Amino acid sequence: MLKLNKNVGHTLRANKAVNVLGSDFALTGGFSEFVRFTKSWETLGLDNYYGQADRGARYRSYSDFEYDPASETLTRLEHRAYEQSTEHNRYVGGMVRHFDDVSAEIFNSAVLQALVKLDFEVYKEVLPEALHSKIWQCQIHQIRIEINPGAEIEITPEGIHCDGYPFSAVHFWGRENVEGAMSQVFTKEEKLIDSGTYRNILDTTFFLDRELLHYVTTAFNPTKDKMGYRQIIAISFSRPGTDYDIIK
């Protein structure tokens, strides 16, 4: 259904991060499914931990899954809180955060299944071959940020940070009435590696998260009477109890 028409392995191995454009992907069939997937951001539950209520709001779902690359099967795990250390998240680190689970509609979507498969194929470019067929945990965050007219908001209020995943893919899924919001990737010493502003659906960053830092600059809604929004889906992989575990 989805294909990446670009070889990113060399750049990912060399820089630990690579940006690709939405135009680098090809969608084969499933257009109506793609449209339904896109509309799902409009029904996400409120993120009560975001703050900045005078300027806008964040809506979010989050779930953990098992992914079996051999059978390309995604299996939902039990509901879990999302927890980060204060070292990795100065804003809400140390809190036990509960979000709505990824909906059944999204879980069963051919688009999500294709994204997970595609992302793991990219991750395999930097993995030992012996791990290509092992079962992995997959973490999925679906996020929409809405911005009030004339307001400026922090997309990542925790600042330049690391989420602790061995590998992450951030797929952009649309914006309207938004200026700014440039995505940046840094070394651990906060040296800028790459940056870019997502404009088109499926503009994507693949990166070895726990080896790097990332940030999104502030966003501004320039209109006087219209809401703005920006939305993404982040897909990560880890193997608990191994060298590829999440670092919290």
SULRA-V712503 format. One record per pair of residues at least 12 apart in sequence whose C-alpha atoms are under 6 Angstrom apart, sorted by sequence separation. I is the first residue (numbers start at 1). J is the second residue. If there is no record, write none. Layout:
# SULRA-V712503
<<I	J> <I	J>>
This chain:
# SULRA-V712503
<<47	59> <65	77> <183	195> <46	59> <47	60> <64	77> <83	96> <183	196> <45	59> <182	196> <183	197> <44	59> <45	60> <82	97> <182	197> <44	60> <81	97> <81	98> <5	24> <4	24> <5	25> <4	25> <3	25> <3	26> <2	26> <188	212> <2	27> <187	212> <188	213> <1	27> <186	212> <187	213> <1	28> <174	201> <186	213> <173	201> <185	213> <186	214> <172	201> <185	214> <172	202> <184	214> <171	202> <172	203> <184	215> <171	204> <183	216> <170	204> <182	216> <170	205> <181	216> <182	217> <169	205> <181	217> <62	99> <169	206> <181	218> <61	99> <63	101> <168	206> <181	219> <61	100> <62	101> <63	102> <168	207> <180	219> <61	101> <62	102> <167	207> <179	219> <61	102> <167	208> <168	209> <179	220> <166	208> <167	209> <178	220> <166	209> <178	221> <165	209> <166	210> <177	221> <165	210> <164	210> <162	210> <178	228> <162	213> <177	228> <161	213> <176	228> <161	214> <176	229> <160	214> <175	229> <160	215> <175	230> <174	230> <174	231> <173	231> <173	232> <156	216> <172	232> <171	232> <171	233> <70	133> <155	218> <170	233> <69	133> <154	218> <170	234> <153	218> <169	234> <153	219> <169	235> <68	135> <91	158> <152	219> <168	235> <67	135> <90	158> <152	220> <168	236> <67	136> <89	158> <151	220> <167	236> <66	136> <67	137> <151	221> <167	237> <66	137> <150	221> <65	137> <66	138> <149	221> <150	222> <166	238> <65	138> <88	161> <150	223> <64	138> <88	162> <149	223> <150	224> <64	139> <149	224> <149	225> <63	140> <149	226> <62	140> <149	227> <166	244> <62	141> <148	227> <61	141> <147	227> <61	142> <147	228> <165	246> <60	142> <146	228> <147	229> <164	246> <60	143> <146	229> <164	247> <59	143> <145	229> <164	248> <59	144> <145	230> <58	144> <144	230> <58	145> <144	231> <57	145> <143	231> <57	146> <143	232> <56	146> <56	147> <142	233> <56	148> <141	233> <55	148> <141	234> <140	234> <140	235> <55	151> <139	235> <139	236> <138	236> <138	237> <137	237> <137	238> <136	238> <137	239> <136	239> <2	114> <13	126> <9	125> <85	248> <84	248> <22	200> <22	201> <22	202> <22	203> <21	203> <20	203> <20	204> <19	204> <19	205> <18	205> <18	206> <17	206> <17	207> <16	207> <16	208>>
